[in-house]
Amino acid sequence: MTERGILFSGAMVRALLDGTKTQTRRAVMMPPSWDCIVYADFGNGWWPYRSDDGESPSYDNNEIPLRCPYGQPGDRLWVRETCAGEELRTGQDGVRYVADNAFLPIKDSPSVAIDWLKLHTYGLKPGQRPGSLMGRKVPSIHMPRWASRILLEIVSARVERLQDISQRDAVAEGLVRLPASGRYVVTQGDQYFGLADPDPRVVYSNLWESLNGAGSWDANPWVWMVEFRRIEP
């Protein structure tokens, strides 16, 4: 079993905590050392392979399959999210999570206190006092492993075209169904900004473009589809 860190936005962190997000899709990135990449189905779903001649892979074992960079079934993903080292007025040190403003006290030990201090003073410049950075946000990419509060176990992983996502899978990406209208949104309140739609695929396409840039949905790239379950602490 291997553990890897994985980035999620605030909205997706809330969906993970609510239990509504059980899948994530990430664009397949071709390794720089690979001259040509092709996709083939050898009976277990589509998978990316290295092919020197650009032709479809065969069974002669000359091709190299690209392993999912997020892991295989049974591997674990610890969630990186935006956070801050914070000290309450009671003197309790801990981590504040920006996604839902939750506070998690740290353990009372010297080693953990040192780790917390590093988080608390993230971005400290020469001459600045630590108190001036109270509650300073630490970007998700810099979240340390010990501060992560969400652990996921991979159930399955495969590649597919982005636009092949089904309505059911789009919902599993963490969408919310509005009970009054039956439409879907990423976050409650989005309906007031014209971001609700009865087709969850439309809502997910908007989410994908907000994370990957304009035109990224129409490009219909190959993506890793990673399905997971949350491991309760």
C-alpha positions as CSV (number, residue, x, y, z in Angstrom):
1,M,0.0,0.0,0.0
2,T,1.3,3.5,-1.0
3,E,0.1,6.9,0.3
4,R,0.2,10.0,-1.9
5,G,-1.0,13.5,-1.5
6,I,-3.7,14.9,-3.7
7,L,-5.0,18.5,-4.0
8,F,-8.7,19.5,-3.7
9,S,-10.4,22.8,-3.8
10,G,-12.5,24.1,-0.9
11,A,-15.8,23.1,-2.6
12,M,-14.5,19.6,-3.2
13,V,-13.2,19.3,0.3
14,R,-16.7,20.0,1.6
15,A,-18.1,17.4,-0.8
16,L,-15.6,14.9,0.6
17,L,-16.7,15.7,4.1
18,D,-20.3,15.4,3.2
19,G,-19.7,12.0,1.5
20,T,-21.1,13.2,-1.8
21,K,-17.8,13.1,-3.7
22,T,-16.5,9.6,-4.4
23,Q,-14.7,10.2,-7.7
24,T,-12.2,12.6,-9.2
25,R,-10.9,13.1,-12.7
26,R,-7.5,14.4,-13.6
27,A,-6.0,14.9,-17.1
28,V,-3.5,12.3,-18.2
29,M,0.0,13.8,-18.5
30,M,2.4,12.2,-20.9
31,P,5.9,11.6,-19.3
32,P,8.5,13.8,-21.0
33,S,10.6,10.8,-21.8
34,W,7.8,9.2,-23.9
35,D,8.0,10.0,-27.6
36,C,4.5,8.7,-28.4
37,I,1.6,7.6,-26.3
38,V,-1.4,5.6,-27.5
39,Y,-4.4,4.1,-25.8
40,A,-5.5,0.5,-26.0
41,D,-8.0,-1.9,-24.4
42,F,-6.6,-5.3,-23.6
43,G,-9.8,-6.4,-21.9
44,N,-9.6,-4.4,-18.7
45,G,-10.6,-1.0,-20.0
46,W,-8.7,1.7,-21.9
47,W,-5.1,2.3,-20.7
48,P,-2.3,4.6,-22.0
49,Y,0.8,2.8,-23.4
50,R,4.1,3.9,-24.8
51,S,4.5,3.0,-28.4
52,D,7.7,3.7,-30.3
53,D,6.1,3.5,-33.7
54,G,2.9,5.3,-32.9
55,E,0.8,2.2,-33.7
56,S,-1.6,0.5,-31.4
57,P,0.0,-1.7,-28.8
58,S,0.1,-5.5,-29.4
59,Y,0.7,-8.4,-27.1
60,D,4.4,-8.7,-27.8
61,N,5.3,-6.9,-24.5
62,N,7.2,-4.2,-26.3
63,E,4.9,-1.5,-25.0
64,I,5.0,0.0,-21.5
65,P,1.7,0.8,-19.8
66,L,1.5,4.1,-18.0
67,R,0.7,3.5,-14.3
68,C,-1.9,5.8,-12.7
69,P,0.1,8.4,-10.9
70,Y,-2.6,8.6,-8.2
71,G,-2.2,4.9,-7.3
72,Q,-3.9,1.5,-7.6
73,P,-6.9,0.0,-5.8
74,G,-5.9,-0.4,-2.1
75,D,-3.5,2.6,-2.2
76,R,-4.4,5.7,-0.1
77,L,-4.6,9.4,-0.9
78,W,-4.3,12.1,1.8
79,V,-6.0,15.3,1.0
80,R,-4.1,18.5,0.7
81,E,-6.3,21.6,1.4
82,T,-5.7,25.2,2.3
83,C,-5.2,25.6,6.0
84,A,-3.6,27.8,8.7
85,G,-1.7,27.4,11.9
86,E,-3.8,29.0,14.6
87,E,-3.8,29.7,18.3
88,L,-7.1,30.1,20.2
89,R,-7.5,32.6,23.0
90,T,-7.6,29.6,25.4
91,G,-4.0,28.9,24.4
92,Q,-4.8,25.8,22.3
93,D,-2.7,25.4,19.2
94,G,-4.2,23.8,16.1
95,V,-4.9,23.8,12.4
96,R,-7.8,25.8,10.9
97,Y,-9.2,24.5,7.6
98,V,-10.4,27.2,5.2
99,A,-12.9,25.0,3.4
100,D,-15.3,24.9,6.4
101,N,-13.5,26.9,9.1
102,A,-13.1,23.7,11.2
103,F,-10.4,23.7,13.9
104,L,-8.4,20.7,14.8
105,P,-6.3,20.8,18.0
106,I,-2.8,19.4,17.8
107,K,-1.4,16.8,20.2
108,D,0.4,18.1,23.2
109,S,4.0,17.0,22.5
110,P,7.2,18.8,21.7
111,S,7.6,17.2,18.3
112,V,4.1,18.1,17.1
113,A,4.5,21.6,18.6
114,I,7.6,22.2,16.4
115,D,5.7,20.9,13.3
116,W,2.8,23.3,14.2
117,L,5.2,26.2,14.5
118,K,6.6,25.6,11.0
119,L,3.0,25.7,9.7
120,H,2.1,28.7,11.8
121,T,5.1,30.7,10.5
122,Y,4.8,29.7,6.9
123,G,5.8,32.7,4.7
124,L,7.5,34.5,7.6
125,K,10.0,37.1,6.3
126,P,13.2,38.2,8.0
127,G,12.3,40.7,10.7
128,Q,8.6,39.7,10.9
129,R,7.3,38.4,14.2
130,P,5.3,35.1,14.2
131,G,2.3,37.0,15.7
132,S,2.0,39.0,12.6
133,L,1.1,35.9,10.7
134,M,-1.5,34.6,13.0
135,G,-4.0,32.6,10.9
136,R,-2.0,33.1,7.7
137,K,-3.3,30.8,5.0
138,V,-1.0,28.0,3.8
139,P,-1.7,26.9,0.2
140,S,-2.9,23.3,-0.2
141,I,0.3,22.4,-2.2
142,H,2.3,23.2,1.0
143,M,0.1,21.4,3.5
144,P,2.2,18.9,5.5
145,R,1.1,15.3,5.8
146,W,0.5,15.5,9.5
147,A,-2.0,18.4,9.1
148,S,-4.3,16.4,6.7
149,R,-7.6,15.4,8.1
150,I,-9.1,13.4,5.2
151,L,-7.7,10.0,4.1
152,L,-9.1,8.2,1.0
153,E,-8.7,4.6,-0.2
154,I,-8.7,4.0,-3.9
155,V,-11.4,1.6,-5.1
156,S,-10.7,1.7,-8.8
157,A,-8.7,3.6,-11.4
158,R,-9.0,3.8,-15.1
159,V,-8.7,6.1,-18.1
160,E,-11.5,7.4,-20.2
161,R,-12.4,10.4,-22.4
162,L,-13.6,13.4,-20.2
163,Q,-16.9,13.7,-22.1
164,D,-17.7,10.0,-21.6
165,I,-18.6,10.8,-18.0
166,S,-22.2,9.5,-17.2
167,Q,-24.8,11.5,-15.3
168,R,-24.4,9.2,-12.3
169,D,-20.6,9.7,-12.3
170,A,-21.0,13.4,-12.7
171,V,-23.0,13.5,-9.5
172,A,-20.4,11.3,-7.8
173,E,-17.9,14.1,-8.5
174,G,-19.5,15.9,-5.6
175,L,-22.5,17.7,-7.0
176,V,-25.5,18.8,-4.9
177,R,-29.1,18.2,-6.0
178,L,-31.5,21.0,-5.1
179,P,-34.6,19.4,-3.6
180,A,-37.0,22.1,-4.7
181,S,-36.1,22.1,-8.4
182,G,-34.2,18.9,-8.9
183,R,-31.4,20.8,-10.5
184,Y,-27.7,20.3,-9.7
185,V,-25.0,22.7,-8.5
186,V,-21.5,22.5,-7.2
187,T,-22.3,24.5,-4.0
188,Q,-25.5,25.6,-2.5
189,G,-26.3,29.1,-3.7
190,D,-24.8,28.6,-7.1
191,Q,-28.4,28.5,-8.5
192,Y,-28.7,32.3,-7.8
193,F,-25.8,32.9,-10.3
194,G,-27.3,30.8,-13.1
195,L,-25.0,27.8,-12.4
196,A,-27.7,25.2,-11.8
197,D,-28.8,22.7,-14.4
198,P,-31.0,19.6,-14.5
199,D,-28.2,17.7,-16.3
200,P,-25.3,17.0,-13.9
201,R,-22.9,16.6,-16.8
202,V,-23.4,20.3,-17.7
203,V,-22.7,21.4,-14.1
204,Y,-19.6,19.2,-14.0
205,S,-18.4,20.6,-17.4
206,N,-18.5,24.0,-15.8
207,L,-16.7,22.8,-12.8
208,W,-14.0,21.2,-15.0
209,E,-13.5,24.4,-16.9
210,S,-13.3,26.5,-13.7
211,L,-10.4,24.3,-12.6
212,N,-8.7,23.6,-16.0
213,G,-9.3,26.7,-18.1
214,A,-11.7,27.8,-20.8
215,G,-12.0,25.3,-23.7
216,S,-10.7,22.4,-21.6
217,W,-14.0,20.6,-21.7
218,D,-14.4,20.8,-25.5
219,A,-10.8,19.5,-25.8
220,N,-12.2,16.2,-24.4
221,P,-8.8,15.0,-23.1
222,W,-8.1,11.5,-21.7
223,V,-8.4,11.6,-17.9
224,W,-7.7,9.3,-15.0
225,M,-10.9,8.4,-13.2
226,V,-10.1,7.6,-9.6
227,E,-12.9,6.2,-7.5
228,F,-12.4,6.1,-3.7
229,R,-14.0,5.8,-0.3
230,R,-13.2,7.9,2.7
231,I,-11.5,6.2,5.6
232,E,-13.1,7.4,8.8
233,P,-10.6,8.5,11.5
